[in-house]
């Protein structure tokens, strides 16, 4: 890891730092550890903001949709799936100035599948739409502790 590189970056960033990515790779429990879920917190720009040409315009959500169309196919090609996609409401607890538009949970068979996807040339080619569409995002790796639990 490069010395002096901050672990946390500008909240408007949509890319991990080298240090964050290295920590993610180092935390890999290895084969047979079970699925990885990535919790995506998404805040869209009002208007898409492209820094390159061509600029197809539209809203941030529309730009992100162009990215998602390819990204979802790439997730599926690696045995992954969308667990849930939710429209976020106003905060009940927490900082009301930090709102989100959507919460999406994506499951991958393991960390290797995720890392393979983010290196895929077709995936890399559509990042411009993700970047144009997002005002900010948080991507949180998670593993299942409990699921579909009912209390009688």
C-alpha positions in Angstrom: 0.0 0.0 0.0 1.4 3.4 -0.8 2.4 5.2 2.4 0.4 8.3 3.3 -2.6 7.4 1.1 -5.8 8.1 3.1 -8.0 5.2 4.0 -11.1 7.4 3.7 -11.6 9.7 0.8 -13.9 12.5 -0.3 -17.5 11.3 0.2 -18.3 12.1 -3.4 -15.8 9.5 -4.5 -17.2 6.4 -6.2 -13.9 4.5 -6.3 -12.0 2.8 -3.5 -8.5 3.9 -2.7 -5.6 1.5 -3.3 -5.5 1.0 0.5 -9.2 0.2 0.7 -9.0 -2.3 -2.1 -5.9 -4.0 -0.6 -7.7 -4.3 2.8 -10.7 -5.9 1.0 -8.4 -8.4 -0.8 -6.5 -9.1 2.5 -9.8 -9.8 4.3 -10.7 -12.6 1.9 -11.3 -15.7 4.1 -10.5 -17.9 1.1 -12.3 -20.6 -0.9 -15.4 -22.2 0.7 -16.1 -19.2 2.9 -19.5 -18.7 1.3 -21.1 -15.8 -0.5 -20.2 -12.2 -0.2 -22.9 -9.5 -0.2 -22.2 -6.0 -1.2 -24.5 -3.3 0.3 -24.6 -0.4 -2.1 -25.9 3.0 -0.8 -26.7 5.2 -3.8 -27.3 8.9 -4.1 -28.0 10.1 -7.7 -27.1 13.4 -9.2 -30.1 15.5 -10.3 -28.5 15.7 -13.8 -26.0 13.3 -15.1 -22.5 14.8 -15.2 -20.3 13.3 -17.9 -16.7 14.3 -18.1 -16.1 12.7 -21.5 -17.8 12.4 -24.8 -20.4 11.4 -25.9 -22.6 12.8 -23.2 -26.0 11.1 -23.5 -27.5 13.5 -20.9 -30.4 12.7 -18.7 -30.8 12.3 -14.9 -28.3 10.7 -12.6 -30.6 7.8 -12.1 -30.8 7.3 -15.9 -27.0 7.4 -16.3 -26.7 4.8 -13.5 -29.3 2.7 -15.2 -27.0 2.5 -18.3 -24.3 1.3 -16.0 -26.5 -1.1 -14.1 -27.7 -2.8 -17.3 -24.2 -4.1 -18.0 -23.2 -4.5 -14.4 -26.1 -6.8 -13.6 -25.3 -9.0 -16.6 -21.6 -9.2 -15.3 -22.8 -10.1 -11.8 -25.0 -12.9 -13.2 -22.1 -14.2 -15.4 -20.1 -14.8 -12.3 -22.9 -16.6 -10.4 -24.1 -13.5 -8.5 -27.5 -12.0 -8.0 -29.4 -9.0 -6.8 -30.7 -9.9 -3.3 -32.8 -6.8 -3.0 -33.1 -3.3 -4.4 -34.9 -0.8 -2.2 -36.0 2.8 -2.6 -34.6 4.6 0.5 -36.9 6.7 2.6 -36.1 9.6 5.0 -33.9 8.9 8.0 -35.5 7.6 11.1 -32.2 7.6 13.0 -29.0 9.2 11.8 -27.8 12.3 10.1 -30.8 13.7 8.1 -28.3 15.6 5.9 -26.9 12.4 4.5 -29.8 10.8 2.5 -29.8 8.0 0.0 -32.0 7.3 -3.0 -31.5 3.5 -3.2 -30.1 0.6 -1.2 -29.1 -2.4 -3.4 -27.7 -5.7 -2.0 -25.7 -7.7 -4.5 -24.5 -11.3 -3.7 -21.4 -12.8 -5.3 -20.3 -16.4 -4.8 -17.1 -15.1 -3.1 -14.7 -12.1 -3.2 -12.8 -13.6 -6.2 -16.0 -13.3 -8.3 -16.4 -9.6 -7.3 -12.7 -8.9 -8.1 -12.9 -10.7 -11.4 -16.0 -8.6 -12.4 -14.4 -5.2 -11.6 -11.5 -6.1 -13.9 -13.7 -7.1 -16.8 -13.2 -4.8 -19.8 -16.9 -4.5 -20.6 -17.6 -3.6 -17.0 -14.8 -1.1 -17.0 -16.2 0.5 -20.2 -19.5 1.4 -18.5 -18.1 3.0 -15.3 -18.4 6.4 -17.0 -22.2 6.0 -16.7 -21.9 5.1 -13.0 -19.6 8.0 -12.3 -21.8 10.4 -14.2 -24.9 9.3 -12.3 -23.8 9.1 -8.7 -23.4 12.1 -6.4 -22.0 9.7 -3.8 -22.0 6.1 -2.8 -21.0 3.7 -0.1 -20.1 0.1 -0.8 -20.1 -2.1 2.2 -18.9 -5.8 2.0 -21.0 -8.0 4.3 -21.6 -11.7 5.1 -24.9 -13.2 6.3 -25.3 -13.6 10.0 -29.0 -14.5 10.0 -31.6 -14.6 7.3 -35.4 -15.3 7.1 -35.6 -15.5 10.9 -39.1 -15.8 12.5 -39.8 -15.4 16.2 -42.7 -17.3 17.5 
